[in-house]
Amino acid sequence: MWTLTLRGGARAAVVTAEWYDAFGVVTSGRVQLELRDGEPGPVLGRDAAFWLRGTGVRALRNPGRRTARVRVFTPGAVTRQSTHPVRQPRHEGDDVNSTKDTEIVVGPASGQPSRTHLGLAGTGVIATLAAMVTTTLAAALARAVGVDFEIPDGGETIPLTGIAVVTGFFSVVGVVIAVALLRWSARPADRFVSTAVPLTVLSLVPALISGANAATIAALVGLHLAAAAAMIPVLARNLRARTD
């Protein structure tokens, strides 16, 4: 018998040889079962019990910020060395009726960067600022070489501040999507990329149908792609690092 402690956002892989015949009971917090195909499974609350054998579960994940604990009963003794449970040599008394209890903690160790939603948001803010600076400077350079950024409807010219604000707004939307996927998806990095890329393509439509001259349309499309290039890879890598 042993206790698995999952800190906020933590994930523990289920290896068949190590979790054979395991029976778990959630004693605090919430635990989400991650299925073999990577899809999120049910979220179990306190006092919920489950068998792992034959269920197709590949990992246990804490979808919230509050620490979750699972009391696990297995035929053999299990302990922890790094971030994955490993099976140790069987000792006398190490069975489902044993009173021995080893705690396994999954999550950021003391002194290491915290893998929390706040950390992802902080990374997103930095990436957003980088995207705003990149697009504003690129727009200023385009204007210096003759791009007027004039939209025929009303004869208005897009100011540099407008480009910065729009970049910042949509970048923040991307950060919110990333944080939500980290919390609710079993494969947040893949889901984020598959969501962000189509949204980026969709964001090009207003520029293409604006009726502006070719130089302005090309510049607007380039600015959208520059912002996406500054945001999507950074957030995707961060999500992947927090869930691997």
C-alpha positions in Angstrom: 0.0 0.0 0.0 1.3 3.4 -0.9 0.2 7.0 -1.4 0.6 8.9 -4.6 0.7 12.7 -4.1 0.0 14.8 -7.2 0.7 18.5 -7.0 -1.3 20.9 -9.1 -1.0 20.0 -12.8 1.3 17.0 -12.1 1.1 13.8 -14.1 2.2 10.2 -13.2 2.6 7.7 -15.9 0.9 4.3 -15.5 3.3 1.5 -16.5 1.6 -1.9 -16.7 4.5 -3.8 -15.2 4.6 -1.3 -12.2 0.9 -0.8 -11.7 -0.3 -4.4 -12.3 -3.6 -5.1 -10.5 -3.5 -1.7 -8.8 -6.6 -0.5 -7.0 -6.8 3.2 -6.1 -8.9 5.4 -3.8 -8.8 9.2 -4.1 -8.4 10.5 -0.6 -8.1 14.3 -1.4 -8.4 16.6 -4.4 -9.3 15.5 -7.9 -7.6 13.0 -10.2 -8.2 12.7 -14.0 -7.6 9.4 -15.8 -5.7 9.8 -19.0 -6.6 7.1 -21.6 -4.2 5.2 -23.9 -5.1 7.3 -26.9 -4.2 10.5 -25.1 -7.8 11.5 -24.6 -8.9 12.8 -21.2 -10.8 10.3 -19.1 -13.2 10.8 -16.2 -12.3 13.2 -13.3 -12.5 11.4 -9.9 -13.2 13.2 -6.7 -12.6 12.3 -3.1 -13.5 8.8 -2.0 -13.8 7.6 -5.6 -12.2 4.2 -6.2 -10.9 2.6 -9.4 -9.1 -0.4 -10.8 -6.3 0.1 -13.3 -6.0 -3.4 -14.7 -7.6 -3.6 -18.1 -8.9 0.0 -18.1 -6.6 1.4 -20.8 -5.4 4.2 -18.5 -1.9 5.4 -19.2 -1.5 8.1 -16.6 -3.1 9.8 -13.6 -3.2 13.6 -13.7 -4.2 16.4 -11.3 -6.3 18.8 -13.4 -6.5 21.4 -10.6 -4.1 23.5 -8.5 -5.0 21.8 -5.2 -2.8 18.8 -4.3 -4.5 15.4 -4.9 -3.7 12.2 -3.1 -4.5 8.6 -4.1 -4.1 5.6 -1.8 -2.9 2.7 -4.0 -3.0 -1.0 -3.2 -0.8 -3.3 -5.3 0.5 -6.9 -5.1 4.1 -5.6 -4.8 6.0 -2.8 -3.1 6.3 0.4 -5.1 8.5 3.4 -4.3 9.8 6.4 -6.2 13.1 7.6 -7.5 12.5 10.5 -9.8 9.2 11.4 -11.5 7.9 7.9 -12.3 7.0 5.0 -10.0 9.3 2.0 -10.3 8.9 -1.5 -8.9 11.3 -2.6 -6.1 12.1 -6.1 -5.1 9.2 -7.8 -3.2 9.6 -7.9 0.5 7.8 -10.0 3.0 4.5 -8.3 4.0 4.4 -6.1 0.9 1.0 -7.1 -0.3 -2.5 -5.6 -0.5 -3.0 -6.3 3.3 0.3 -4.7 4.3 0.3 -1.7 6.7 3.4 -0.3 5.2 2.8 3.0 3.4 5.2 4.8 1.1 4.4 8.3 -0.2 5.3 9.2 -3.7 5.2 12.9 -4.5 4.8 14.0 -8.2 5.4 17.7 -8.9 8.0 20.4 -8.8 10.6 19.9 -6.2 11.6 22.7 -3.8 13.8 25.3 -5.5 12.8 24.3 -9.0 10.6 26.3 -11.3 7.0 25.8 -10.5 5.0 24.1 -13.3 1.7 25.8 -12.6 -0.8 27.7 -14.6 0.7 30.9 -13.2 4.1 30.0 -14.7 2.5 29.4 -18.1 0.7 32.7 -17.9 3.9 34.5 -17.1 5.6 32.9 -20.1 2.6 34.0 -22.2 2.9 37.6 -21.0 6.5 37.7 -22.0 5.8 36.2 -25.4 2.9 38.7 -25.8 5.2 41.6 -25.1 7.8 40.2 -27.6 5.1 39.8 -30.2 3.9 43.4 -29.7 7.4 44.8 -30.0 8.1 42.6 -33.1 5.0 43.6 -35.0 5.3 47.3 -34.0 8.9 47.5 -35.2 8.0 45.6 -38.4 5.1 47.9 -39.1 7.3 51.0 -38.5 9.9 49.6 -41.0 7.1 48.8 -43.5 5.8 52.4 -43.2 9.3 53.8 -43.7 9.6 52.0 -47.0 6.3 53.3 -48.3 3.5 51.0 -47.0 0.6 53.4 -46.1 -1.6 50.9 -44.1 -4.6 52.7 -45.4 -8.0 51.0 -45.4 -10.3 52.2 -48.2 -13.4 51.9 -46.1 -13.4 55.4 -44.5 -9.9 56.2 -45.7 -8.5 55.5 -42.3 -4.8 54.7 -41.8 -3.9 52.0 -39.2 -1.7 53.6 -36.5 1.3 51.8 -35.0 -0.4 51.8 -31.6 -3.4 50.1 -33.2 -1.2 47.3 -34.5 0.4 46.9 -31.1 -3.0 46.8 -29.3 -4.5 44.2 -31.8 -1.4 42.0 -31.5 -1.5 42.2 -27.7 -5.3 41.4 -27.6 -5.1 38.3 -29.8 -1.9 37.1 -28.1 -3.6 37.2 -24.7 -6.5 35.2 -26.2 -3.9 32.6 -27.2 -2.5 32.5 -23.6 -5.9 32.0 -22.2 -6.5 29.1 -24.6 -3.2 27.6 -23.6 -3.9 27.8 -19.8 -7.4 26.3 -20.4 -5.9 23.4 -22.3 -3.3 22.8 -19.7 -6.0 22.5 -17.1 -8.5 20.4 -19.1 -6.8 18.5 -21.9 -4.7 15.4 -21.7 -2.6 16.6 -24.7 -2.5 20.4 -24.2 0.4 21.1 -26.6 -1.1 19.2 -29.5 -4.5 20.7 -28.9 -3.1 24.2 -28.7 -1.2 23.9 -32.0 -4.3 22.4 -33.7 -6.4 25.3 -32.4 -3.9 28.2 -32.8 -2.9 27.5 -36.4 -6.5 27.6 -37.8 -7.2 30.7 -35.8 -4.1 32.3 -37.3 -5.3 31.5 -40.8 -8.7 32.8 -40.0 -7.2 36.1 -38.7 -5.7 36.7 -42.2 -9.2 37.0 -43.8 -10.0 40.6 -42.8 -6.7 41.8 -44.3 -7.3 39.9 -47.5 -10.8 41.3 -48.0 -10.0 44.8 -46.7 -9.7 46.3 -50.2 -6.3 47.9 -49.3 -3.5 48.0 -51.9 -1.3 45.0 -52.3 1.6 46.4 -50.2 -0.7 47.0 -47.2 -2.3 43.6 -47.5 1.1 41.9 -47.7 2.3 43.9 -44.7 -0.8 43.0 -42.6 -0.5 39.3 -43.5 3.2 39.4 -42.6 2.4 41.0 -39.2 -0.1 38.4 -38.4 2.3 35.6 -39.2 5.1 37.3 -37.2 2.9 37.5 -34.2 1.9 33.9 -34.5 5.6 32.9 -34.9 6.4 34.7 -31.7 3.5 33.1 -29.7 2.6 29.6 -30.9 6.1 27.8 -30.7 6.8 29.4 -27.2 3.4 28.3 -25.7 3.5 24.9 -27.4 7.0 24.2 -26.0 5.9 25.4 -22.6 2.8 23.2 -22.6 4.8 20.2 -23.8 7.5 20.7 -21.1 4.8 20.9 -18.4 3.0 17.7 -19.4 5.9 15.4 -20.5 
